[in-house]
Amino acid sequence: MRILVTGADGFTGRTFDTRAREAGHELVPLRSNLKDAEGLRREVGEIHPDAVVHLAGIAFVAHANDDAFYAVNVVGTTNLLDALARLPVPPSMILLASSANVYGNCKQSPIAETQAPAPVNHYGMSKLAMEYMARTYMDRLRLVIARPFNYTGPGQDVNFLIPKLAKHFAHQAPTIALGNLHVEREFNDVRTVCDAYLSLLAHGEPGQTYNVCSGRPYNLQHVVDLFERLTGHTINVSVNPEFVRPNEVHRLCGDPSKLVALLEKVGVHLGVPPLEETLRRMLTVAVPRDPVT
């Protein structure tokens, strides 16, 4: 299958490239800027993809420019779908990577796809707006929407929590400043998420939304304890109020039942590596080179 991938150079895109090529697919990275509608139309018209995985977007919740969330995540996605809808033969499937942040602070746990969205930050709101906008194309394009819960792995930017911890433990830093210590998140492996995306391209039901999750949340102290056990290093954790986000989502735990049921019908089982294995892989690439900050 010839798969067009947006965001191919990003954290998820690089792992998706590896997993997809190992599965025998041909990957073509999109090079046009999502905000360049005319450039997108030309490039998409030249590629004629069999399928599309749309990963590009602003993913860091604390991004400084709120306008950029909507310019990229909503308007950019609109430009992409418009270009794909103009093809004489549309792709067999298009996967849009949304986010579990659309659920906001939800009392229900684990969260199923039937839960009403209630985003509490611009990132989550922009992803929800993208989802609603995409539904206007479902009469012309075969679309599935994936809502991944938190995931990590080697190569993720140190602005994110787990890579930051991995770097500090690899450098045996004496202290680390973090934000809210009481949040609970799934910390799934990026390889599992990419395998789920490939499975949804092949077996997803057009028009449907799927959580990509494990249903296994961890609090921050558990992650710190695992890093200490893996490295033999103890670190002093302090809370920096500047890192505590307003409207913090306190607990994000997903219900994977819908995706699991879909894949069981076709005999597909997603591997879910233990968190300890994921952290160990991250420590091997967080080699001490530069001072930690």
URPERA-V807659 format. One record per pair of residues at least 12 apart in sequence whose ideal C-beta (glycine too) atoms are under 10 Angstrom apart, sorted by the first residue. I is the first residue (numbers start at 0). J is the second residue. D is the distance in Angstrom with one decimal. If there is no record, write none. Layout:
BEGIN
i: [I I]
j: [J J]
d: [D D]
END
This chain:
BEGIN
i: [0 0 0 0 0 0 0 0 0 0 0 0 0 0 0 1 1 1 1 1 1 1 1 1 1 2 2 2 2 2 2 2 2 2 2 2 2 2 2 2 2 2 2 2 2 2 3 3 3 3 3 3 3 3 3 3 3 3 3 3 3 3 3 3 4 4 4 4 4 4 4 4 4 4 4 4 4 4 4 4 5 5 5 5 5 5 5 5 5 5 5 5 5 5 5 5 5 6 6 6 6 6 6 6 6 6 6 7 7 7 7 7 7 7 7 8 8 8 8 9 9 9 9 9 9 9 10 10 10 10 10 10 10 10 10 10 10 10 11 11 11 11 11 11 11 11 11 11 11 11 11 11 12 12 12 12 12 12 12 13 13 13 13 13 14 14 14 14 14 14 14 14 14 14 14 14 15 15 15 15 15 15 15 15 15 15 16 16 17 17 18 18 18 18 18 18 18 18 19 19 19 19 19 19 19 21 22 22 22 22 22 24 24 24 24 25 25 26 26 27 27 27 27 27 27 27 28 28 29 29 29 29 29 29 29 29 29 29 29 30 31 31 31 31 32 32 32 32 33 33 33 33 33 33 33 33 33 33 33 33 33 34 34 34 34 34 34 35 35 36 36 36 36 36 36 36 37 37 38 38 39 39 39 39 39 39 39 39 40 40 40 40 40 40 40 41 42 43 43 43 43 43 43 43 43 43 44 44 44 44 44 46 46 46 47 47 47 47 47 48 48 48 48 48 48 48 49 49 49 49 49 50 50 50 50 50 50 50 50 50 51 51 51 51 51 51 51 51 51 51 51 51 51 51 52 52 52 52 52 52 52 52 52 52 52 53 53 53 53 53 53 53 53 53 53 53 53 53 53 53 54 54 54 54 54 54 55 55 55 55 55 55 56 56 56 56 56 56 56 56 56 56 56 56 56 56 57 57 57 57 57 57 57 57 57 58 58 58 58 58 58 58 58 58 58 58 59 59 59 59 60 60 60 60 60 60 60 60 60 60 60 60 61 61 61 61 61 61 62 62 62 62 64 65 65 65 65 65 66 66 67 67 68 68 68 68 68 68 68 68 68 69 69 69 69 69 70 71 71 72 72 72 72 72 72 72 72 72 72 72 73 73 73 73 73 73 73 73 73 73 74 74 74 74 75 76 76 76 76 76 76 76 76 76 76 77 77 77 77 77 77 79 79 79 79 80 80 80 80 80 80 80 80 80 80 80 81 81 83 83 83 83 84 84 84 84 85 86 89 89 89 89 90 90 90 90 91 91 91 91 92 92 92 92 92 92 92 92 92 92 93 93 93 93 93 93 93 93 93 93 93 94 94 94 94 94 94 94 94 94 94 94 94 95 95 95 95 95 95 95 95 95 95 95 95 96 96 96 96 96 96 96 96 96 97 97 97 97 97 97 97 97 97 97 97 97 97 97 97 98 98 98 98 98 98 98 98 98 98 98 98 98 98 98 99 99 99 99 99 99 99 99 99 99 99 99 99 99 99 99 99 100 100 100 100 100 100 100 100 100 100 100 100 100 100 100 100 100 101 101 101 101 101 101 101 101 101 101 101 101 101 101 101 101 101 102 102 102 102 102 102 102 102 102 102 102 102 102 102 102 103 103 103 103 103 103 103 103 103 103 103 103 104 104 104 104 104 104 104 104 104 105 105 105 105 105 105 106 107 107 108 108 108 108 108 108 108 108 109 109 109 109 109 109 109 109 109 109 109 109 109 109 109 110 110 110 110 110 110 110 110 110 110 111 111 111 111 111 111 112 112 112 112 112 112 112 112 112 112 112 113 113 113 114 114 114 116 116 116 118 118 119 119 119 119 119 120 120 120 120 120 121 123 123 126 126 127 129 130 130 130 130 133 134 134 137 137 138 140 141 141 141 141 142 142 142 142 142 143 143 143 143 143 143 143 143 143 143 143 144 144 144 144 144 144 145 145 145 145 145 145 145 145 145 145 145 146 146 146 146 146 146 146 147 147 147 147 147 147 147 147 147 147 147 147 147 148 148 148 148 148 148 148 148 148 148 148 148 148 148 148 148 148 149 149 149 149 149 149 149 149 149 149 149 149 149 149 149 150 150 150 150 150 150 150 150 150 150 150 150 150 150 150 151 151 151 151 151 151 151 151 151 151 151 151 151 151 151 152 152 152 152 152 152 152 152 152 152 152 152 152 152 153 153 153 153 153 153 153 153 153 154 154 154 154 155 155 155 157 157 157 160 160 160 160 160 160 160 160 161 161 161 161 161 161 161 161 161 162 162 162 163 163 163 163 163 163 163 164 164 164 164 164 164 164 164 164 164 164 164 165 165 165 165 165 165 165 165 165 165 165 165 165 166 166 166 166 166 166 166 166 166 166 167 167 167 167 167 167 167 167 167 168 168 168 168 168 168 168 168 168 168 168 168 168 168 168 169 169 169 169 169 169 169 169 169 169 169 169 170 170 170 170 170 170 170 170 171 171 171 171 171 171 171 172 172 172 172 172 172 172 173 173 173 173 173 174 174 174 174 174 175 175 175 175 175 175 175 175 176 176 176 176 176 176 176 176 176 177 177 177 177 177 177 177 177 178 178 178 178 178 178 178 178 178 179 179 179 179 179 179 179 179 179 180 180 180 180 180 180 180 180 181 181 181 181 181 181 182 182 182 182 182 182 182 182 182 182 182 183 183 183 183 183 183 183 183 183 183 184 184 184 184 184 184 184 184 184 184 185 185 185 185 185 185 185 185 185 185 185 185 186 186 186 186 186 186 186 186 186 186 186 187 187 187 187 187 187 187 187 187 187 187 187 188 188 188 188 188 188 188 188 188 188 188 189 189 190 190 190 190 190 190 191 191 191 191 191 191 191 191 192 192 192 193 194 194 194 194 194 194 194 195 195 195 195 195 195 195 195 195 196 196 197 197 198 198 198 198 198 198 198 198 199 199 199 199 201 201 201 202 202 202 202 202 202 203 203 203 204 204 207 207 207 208 209 209 209 209 209 209 209 210 210 210 210 210 210 210 211 211 211 211 212 212 212 212 212 212 212 212 213 213 213 213 213 213 213 214 214 214 214 214 214 214 215 215 215 215 215 215 216 216 216 216 217 217 218 219 220 221 222 222 223 225 225 225 225 225 225 226 226 226 226 226 228 228 229 229 229 229 229 230 230 230 255 255]
j: [19 22 23 24 25 26 48 49 50 90 91 92 197 200 201 24 25 26 27 46 47 48 49 50 90 15 16 19 20 24 25 26 27 28 46 48 49 50 51 52 90 92 94 196 197 200 26 27 28 29 42 43 46 47 48 49 50 51 52 53 79 83 90 93 16 19 24 26 27 28 29 48 50 51 52 53 54 55 94 196 28 29 30 31 33 39 51 52 53 54 55 56 75 76 79 95 96 28 29 33 52 53 54 55 56 58 96 26 27 28 29 30 52 54 55 28 30 54 55 54 55 56 58 154 155 156 54 58 150 151 152 153 154 155 156 159 162 189 52 54 55 58 96 147 150 152 154 155 189 192 193 196 26 28 29 52 54 55 193 152 153 154 189 193 150 152 153 154 155 188 189 190 191 192 193 194 52 54 96 189 190 192 193 194 196 197 28 193 190 193 189 190 191 192 193 194 196 197 50 52 193 194 196 197 200 197 193 194 197 198 201 49 50 197 200 48 49 48 52 42 45 46 47 48 49 51 46 55 42 43 46 48 51 52 53 54 55 79 82 42 43 78 79 82 55 71 75 78 53 55 56 70 71 72 74 75 76 77 78 79 82 67 70 71 74 75 78 75 78 74 75 77 78 79 81 82 78 82 78 82 75 78 79 80 81 82 83 85 78 79 81 82 83 85 86 82 82 78 79 81 82 83 84 85 86 90 82 83 85 86 87 82 86 90 86 87 88 89 90 83 86 88 89 90 91 93 88 90 91 92 200 90 91 92 93 94 141 197 200 201 79 80 83 89 90 91 92 93 94 95 140 141 142 200 92 93 94 95 96 145 193 196 197 199 200 75 76 79 80 83 93 94 95 96 97 129 133 142 144 145 94 95 96 145 193 196 71 72 75 76 79 96 68 71 72 73 75 76 95 96 97 98 122 125 126 129 69 70 71 72 75 121 122 125 126 71 72 96 98 100 122 126 155 156 158 159 122 156 158 159 98 100 120 121 122 123 158 159 244 246 247 248 120 122 158 178 242 244 120 121 122 158 121 120 121 122 124 125 121 125 121 125 120 121 122 123 124 125 126 128 129 121 124 125 128 129 125 125 129 97 98 121 122 124 125 126 127 128 129 132 124 125 126 127 128 129 130 131 132 133 125 128 129 132 129 95 97 125 126 128 129 130 132 133 136 128 129 132 133 135 136 93 95 133 136 93 95 129 132 133 135 136 137 139 140 142 136 139 136 139 140 142 136 138 139 140 139 140 136 139 140 141 140 141 142 200 141 200 201 205 140 141 142 143 199 200 201 202 203 205 133 136 137 140 141 142 143 144 200 203 205 141 142 143 144 145 195 196 197 199 200 203 209 126 129 130 132 133 136 142 143 144 145 146 208 126 129 144 145 146 147 192 196 211 116 123 125 126 127 129 130 133 144 145 146 147 208 209 211 118 122 123 125 126 127 129 130 145 146 147 148 149 211 251 123 126 145 146 147 148 149 150 184 185 210 211 212 248 251 252 253 116 118 119 120 121 122 123 124 125 126 127 146 147 148 149 248 251 114 115 116 117 118 122 123 124 125 126 127 128 129 130 144 146 208 114 115 116 117 118 119 123 127 146 148 210 248 251 252 253 115 116 117 118 119 120 123 124 127 246 248 251 117 118 119 246 247 248 249 250 251 117 248 249 250 251 252 250 252 254 183 214 216 250 251 252 253 254 148 185 210 212 213 214 215 216 250 251 252 253 254 255 256 146 148 210 212 214 250 251 252 253 254 210 253 254 255 256 257 144 146 207 208 209 210 253 254 256 257 258 208 254 257 210 253 254 130 131 146 246 248 244 245 246 247 248 244 245 246 247 248 246 246 248 144 146 146 144 142 144 146 208 206 206 208 205 206 206 205 203 204 205 206 203 205 206 207 208 196 199 200 202 203 204 205 206 207 208 209 199 203 206 207 208 209 192 195 196 199 203 207 208 209 210 211 258 208 209 210 211 212 253 258 185 187 189 191 192 193 195 196 209 210 211 212 253 184 185 186 187 192 210 211 212 213 214 215 216 251 252 253 254 255 161 182 183 184 185 186 187 192 212 216 217 248 251 252 253 184 185 186 187 188 189 190 191 192 193 195 211 212 213 277 164 165 184 185 186 187 188 189 192 222 274 277 278 280 281 186 187 188 189 190 191 192 193 272 277 278 280 281 284 165 189 277 280 281 282 283 284 285 189 280 281 284 189 281 284 285 291 292 177 178 182 184 186 219 222 242 184 186 219 222 226 274 277 278 281 281 284 285 175 176 177 242 285 291 292 177 219 222 223 225 226 234 236 278 281 282 285 222 226 229 230 277 278 279 280 281 282 283 284 285 281 282 284 285 286 287 288 289 291 292 223 226 230 232 234 236 285 291 292 223 225 226 227 229 230 231 232 233 234 278 281 282 285 291 226 230 232 281 282 283 284 285 286 287 288 291 232 285 286 287 288 289 290 291 230 231 232 233 234 287 291 232 234 235 287 290 291 292 232 233 234 235 291 234 235 236 237 291 223 226 234 235 236 237 239 291 235 236 237 238 239 240 241 242 292 219 223 236 237 238 239 242 243 219 238 239 240 241 242 243 244 247 219 238 240 242 243 244 247 248 249 218 219 220 223 236 237 238 243 218 219 220 247 249 250 216 217 218 219 243 244 247 248 249 250 251 216 217 218 219 221 248 249 250 251 252 216 217 218 219 222 248 249 250 251 252 211 212 213 214 215 216 217 251 252 253 255 274 213 215 216 217 219 221 222 225 274 277 278 211 212 213 214 215 253 255 269 271 272 274 277 213 270 271 272 273 274 276 277 278 280 281 277 280 269 270 271 272 277 280 211 212 213 269 270 271 272 277 211 212 269 211 211 262 267 268 269 270 271 209 210 211 212 255 258 262 267 269 209 211 267 269 211 258 261 262 265 267 268 269 211 258 261 262 262 265 267 258 261 262 264 265 267 258 261 262 257 261 257 258 261 257 253 255 257 258 259 261 262 253 254 255 256 257 258 259 253 255 258 269 251 252 253 254 255 256 258 271 252 253 255 269 271 272 274 252 253 254 255 256 259 271 252 253 255 271 273 274 250 251 252 253 252 274 250 236 236 274 274 278 236 273 274 275 277 278 279 275 278 279 281 282 275 278 275 278 279 281 282 278 279 282 269 271]
d: [8.4 8.9 8.2 4.8 7.1 9.4 8.7 4.7 5.6 9.6 7.9 9.2 9.3 7.4 8.2 7.5 4.8 8.2 6.4 7.7 7.7 5.4 4.5 7.5 9.2 8.7 9.4 6.1 9.8 5.4 6.9 5.3 7.0 9.8 10.0 6.3 6.8 4.9 7.0 6.0 8.8 9.5 9.4 9.8 8.7 7.2 8.2 5.2 8.0 5.9 9.0 7.2 5.6 9.0 3.6 8.5 7.4 4.7 7.5 8.7 9.3 8.5 7.5 9.0 7.0 8.0 9.9 5.6 7.0 5.5 6.7 9.0 9.5 7.7 5.0 8.2 6.5 8.6 9.9 9.8 7.9 4.6 9.7 9.1 7.0 9.6 7.7 7.4 4.9 5.7 3.8 8.3 8.6 8.9 6.7 9.8 9.1 8.5 8.1 9.2 8.6 7.6 3.6 3.4 6.9 8.9 8.2 7.0 8.4 3.4 7.0 8.9 8.9 7.5 8.3 7.0 9.6 9.9 9.2 6.3 7.1 9.0 8.0 9.2 9.6 9.0 9.1 8.2 9.4 8.8 7.6 9.2 5.5 4.8 6.6 8.6 9.1 7.0 9.2 5.2 9.7 8.4 7.3 8.5 8.1 8.9 9.4 8.9 6.2 6.8 6.8 8.5 9.1 7.5 9.9 8.4 5.2 7.9 9.1 9.7 9.6 6.1 9.0 9.6 9.8 6.5 8.7 7.4 9.7 9.2 4.7 6.1 10.0 8.1 5.0 9.6 6.5 6.9 9.7 8.5 9.5 8.5 4.4 9.2 6.4 7.8 7.9 8.8 8.6 8.0 9.2 6.5 9.8 9.6 4.5 6.0 8.5 6.4 9.8 8.2 7.6 9.6 8.7 6.1 9.0 9.8 10.0 8.7 6.1 10.0 9.5 8.8 8.4 7.7 8.8 9.4 8.6 9.7 8.8 9.4 9.7 5.4 9.6 6.5 9.9 9.7 9.8 9.9 6.6 7.8 8.0 9.3 8.7 10.0 8.8 9.7 7.3 7.9 9.7 6.6 8.1 8.9 9.1 8.7 9.6 9.4 8.0 9.1 9.1 6.0 8.2 8.8 6.1 9.0 7.8 3.0 7.2 9.1 5.9 6.2 9.9 10.0 6.3 7.1 6.6 5.6 6.9 9.2 7.6 8.9 9.2 8.5 4.3 9.1 6.9 7.4 9.1 9.3 9.2 9.3 8.7 5.2 6.1 9.9 7.9 4.5 9.1 10.0 8.3 9.8 7.6 4.5 9.5 6.3 9.6 8.5 7.9 9.8 7.6 9.4 4.1 6.1 9.8 7.8 6.8 9.6 7.4 9.8 7.3 6.8 9.1 10.0 9.3 10.0 6.6 8.5 7.1 9.9 8.8 8.2 8.5 10.0 9.5 5.3 9.1 9.0 9.4 6.1 5.7 8.5 9.2 5.1 5.6 5.0 7.1 7.7 9.2 9.5 5.0 8.6 7.9 9.2 6.4 9.5 5.1 9.4 7.6 4.3 7.0 8.8 9.0 9.9 9.3 8.6 9.2 8.0 4.9 8.6 7.4 9.2 9.0 5.8 8.4 9.1 6.9 9.2 6.5 6.2 8.6 9.5 6.8 6.7 4.9 6.2 9.6 9.2 9.2 9.5 9.9 9.7 8.8 9.2 5.1 9.9 9.5 8.3 7.4 8.9 7.1 8.6 8.4 8.7 8.3 5.6 4.6 9.3 7.2 7.6 9.5 7.4 9.2 8.9 9.1 8.1 7.8 8.0 9.5 8.8 5.2 6.2 9.5 9.3 7.1 7.8 9.9 10.0 9.1 9.0 7.7 9.6 7.5 9.4 9.9 9.0 9.7 8.7 7.8 7.4 5.6 7.3 9.2 7.0 5.8 8.4 4.6 8.0 9.8 9.5 6.7 9.6 9.2 8.7 8.8 8.7 7.7 9.1 8.4 6.2 9.9 8.1 7.2 9.3 9.4 9.1 4.6 9.1 9.5 8.8 8.7 9.9 9.1 9.0 8.8 4.7 5.7 9.2 7.5 3.9 8.4 9.1 9.7 7.6 8.3 5.1 6.9 9.0 9.0 8.0 9.6 9.1 9.3 9.3 7.9 9.3 4.1 6.0 9.7 7.5 5.2 9.8 9.4 5.6 8.7 9.5 4.8 5.1 9.7 9.2 6.1 9.7 9.7 9.7 9.4 9.0 8.9 6.9 9.8 9.5 9.6 9.3 5.0 9.4 6.8 6.8 9.7 9.9 8.3 5.8 8.5 8.9 8.8 8.7 9.1 9.8 9.9 7.6 8.5 9.7 8.0 6.4 8.6 4.7 9.8 8.6 6.4 8.0 8.0 9.9 8.1 8.7 6.0 9.5 6.0 9.6 4.8 5.8 9.5 9.4 9.8 6.9 5.6 7.2 7.4 7.1 9.6 9.3 6.5 8.1 9.1 9.7 9.0 5.1 7.8 6.6 7.7 5.0 7.7 9.2 6.4 7.2 8.6 8.6 10.0 5.7 6.5 5.0 7.5 9.6 8.7 9.8 8.9 10.0 7.8 5.4 7.8 5.9 9.6 5.6 9.0 5.5 5.7 7.2 9.4 9.2 6.9 7.4 9.9 5.7 10.0 6.4 7.4 5.1 7.0 9.8 9.4 8.8 9.6 8.3 5.4 8.6 6.6 8.8 7.3 8.7 9.7 9.3 9.8 4.7 7.6 6.5 5.4 8.8 5.3 6.4 5.0 7.9 7.6 9.8 9.7 8.9 7.0 6.4 9.2 4.6 8.7 9.4 9.6 9.1 6.2 6.6 8.5 9.4 10.0 9.7 8.6 9.2 9.9 5.1 6.4 4.3 7.4 10.0 9.3 8.3 7.0 8.4 7.0 8.7 5.4 9.0 5.9 9.4 6.1 8.2 6.9 9.9 5.7 3.5 8.7 9.4 6.3 8.6 8.7 9.8 9.2 9.3 6.6 7.6 9.4 9.8 4.4 8.1 5.3 9.4 5.2 8.1 9.5 5.4 4.4 9.5 9.4 7.0 9.7 6.5 9.4 5.8 8.5 6.0 6.7 7.6 9.5 7.8 9.4 7.9 9.3 9.3 7.9 7.1 9.9 8.4 9.4 7.0 3.9 5.0 4.4 8.3 6.3 9.2 9.3 8.3 6.2 9.4 7.3 9.5 5.9 7.9 8.1 5.5 6.0 7.9 9.2 6.9 8.3 9.5 7.8 8.1 9.1 8.9 9.5 9.0 8.7 9.3 7.8 6.0 8.6 4.9 8.9 8.7 9.3 9.3 8.6 7.7 9.6 4.9 9.4 8.2 9.8 9.5 4.6 5.6 4.0 8.1 8.7 9.1 8.5 7.3 8.4 9.4 9.2 7.5 6.6 5.4 6.0 7.2 8.0 4.2 9.3 7.0 7.1 9.3 7.3 8.2 5.2 6.9 5.8 9.0 7.8 9.2 5.7 9.2 9.7 9.2 9.0 9.6 9.6 8.7 8.1 9.4 9.4 9.1 8.9 9.5 8.7 4.0 8.0 6.3 7.4 8.1 5.4 8.7 7.8 9.6 9.2 7.8 9.5 8.3 9.9 8.7 9.7 5.5 8.6 7.2 9.9 7.9 9.9 7.1 5.3 9.7 8.3 8.7 9.5 4.1 8.2 9.0 6.1 6.7 8.9 9.7 9.3 5.2 8.0 9.5 3.8 7.1 6.5 7.7 5.8 7.5 6.6 9.3 9.2 8.8 7.4 4.3 7.2 8.3 7.0 6.3 6.2 8.4 10.0 7.7 5.6 8.1 5.1 8.7 6.3 7.0 5.2 6.6 8.1 7.6 9.9 9.2 7.8 9.4 9.5 5.3 10.0 7.9 8.7 9.5 7.9 4.2 7.1 8.6 7.4 4.4 9.0 6.6 9.0 6.9 6.9 4.0 7.7 8.7 9.6 8.6 5.7 7.3 4.5 10.0 9.0 8.6 9.7 9.9 4.3 5.2 5.8 6.8 9.9 8.7 8.9 9.6 10.0 6.4 9.7 9.5 9.5 7.4 7.0 4.1 6.5 5.3 9.1 7.3 4.9 9.3 9.9 8.1 8.8 9.2 8.8 9.7 8.7 9.5 9.8 5.5 7.6 7.4 6.6 9.8 9.7 9.1 6.5 8.5 9.8 7.1 9.6 9.0 5.7 3.6 6.7 9.3 8.8 9.4 9.4 6.1 9.7 6.8 6.7 9.5 8.6 8.3 8.7 5.3 5.2 9.1 7.3 4.4 8.2 8.1 9.9 8.7 7.0 7.4 7.9 10.0 8.6 8.8 8.6 7.4 8.2 8.9 8.1 8.5 7.6 8.0 9.6 9.3 6.0 9.9 6.8 9.1 9.3 8.1 7.3 6.7 6.6 9.3 7.3 7.4 9.5 8.0 10.0 9.6 8.6 9.4 8.2 8.8 6.5 6.9 9.4 5.7 8.4 9.4 8.3 8.6 9.7 9.1 9.9 7.2 9.6 9.5 9.8 6.8 9.6 9.3 4.2 5.6 9.4 8.1 4.4 8.8 9.2 9.6 4.7 9.4 8.9 9.8 9.0 5.7 9.1 9.9 8.4 9.9 9.0 6.2 9.6 8.6 5.3 9.5 8.8 9.7 4.5 7.6 7.6 4.8 9.6 5.7 9.7 6.5 8.8 9.4 6.6 7.6 9.6 9.2 7.4 9.0 8.5 5.5 8.6 8.6 3.8 6.4 5.9 9.6 8.7 9.2 7.7 8.9 4.7 8.8 8.6 7.6 4.8 7.3 9.2 4.9 9.5 8.2 7.8 9.4 8.5 6.4 9.2 9.6 8.8 4.7 9.5 9.3 9.0 6.9 6.2 9.9 6.6 4.5 7.6 6.3 9.5 8.6 10.0 5.5 7.5 5.7 7.4 9.6 8.0 9.9 8.1 5.2 7.3 4.0 9.8 8.6 6.6 9.7 7.0 8.9 6.0 7.4 6.3 7.0 6.2 9.1 9.1 7.0 6.8 8.4 8.3 3.4 4.7 6.5 7.8 8.0 7.7 10.0 7.9 5.2 7.4 5.4 9.8 7.8 8.0 5.1 6.9 8.9 7.1 9.7 6.2 9.5 7.0 7.4 9.0 9.2 7.0 9.2 9.4 10.0 7.4 6.4 9.9 9.5 6.5 7.4 5.7 7.1 8.1 4.5 6.8 5.1 8.2 9.2 9.6 7.1 4.4 7.2 6.8 6.1 6.8 8.4 8.2 8.9 8.7 9.7 7.9 5.4 8.0 9.8 5.6 5.7 7.5 5.9 5.4 7.4 6.7 6.2 6.6 9.7 9.2 9.2 8.5 8.5 5.9 9.9 9.4 6.7 9.7 5.6 7.1 8.4 7.9 6.7 5.3 9.9 7.9 9.3 9.9 9.9 7.0 8.6 8.4 8.0 9.0 8.4 7.1 4.7 8.9 8.2 7.6 4.6 9.9 8.3 10.0 8.3 9.9 9.5 7.6 9.5 7.0 8.6 9.4 8.0 9.4 7.4 5.7 6.4 5.4 7.0 9.3 5.5 9.1 9.2 9.6 9.6 9.9 8.8 9.8 5.5 7.0 9.8 7.8 9.5 4.6 9.1 9.1 6.5 8.3 9.5 5.8 9.9 7.5 9.5 9.9 9.7 8.1 8.1 5.6 8.2 5.3 9.7 7.0 8.2 7.7 8.1 8.9 9.7 7.9 8.4 9.8 6.2 6.6 7.8 5.1 7.0 8.9 7.1 9.7 9.8 7.2 8.0 9.9 8.4 8.5 10.0 8.7 5.8 4.7 9.9 7.2 9.8 4.3 6.3 5.9 8.4 6.5 6.3 9.8 7.8 7.7 6.5 8.9 8.7 7.5 3.0 7.3 5.0 10.0 8.0 9.7 9.0 7.6 6.3 8.9 5.2 9.9 9.5 6.3 6.0 6.1 5.4 8.4 9.5 9.6 7.7 9.5 9.5 7.9 9.5 7.8 6.7 7.2 4.1 8.9 9.6 6.5 9.2 8.4 8.5 8.3 7.5 7.5 6.3 9.7 6.6 5.6 9.6 5.6 9.1 9.6 6.2 9.7 9.3 7.7 8.1 9.5 7.0 6.1 5.8 9.7 6.2 9.5 9.7 6.7 8.6 9.2]
END
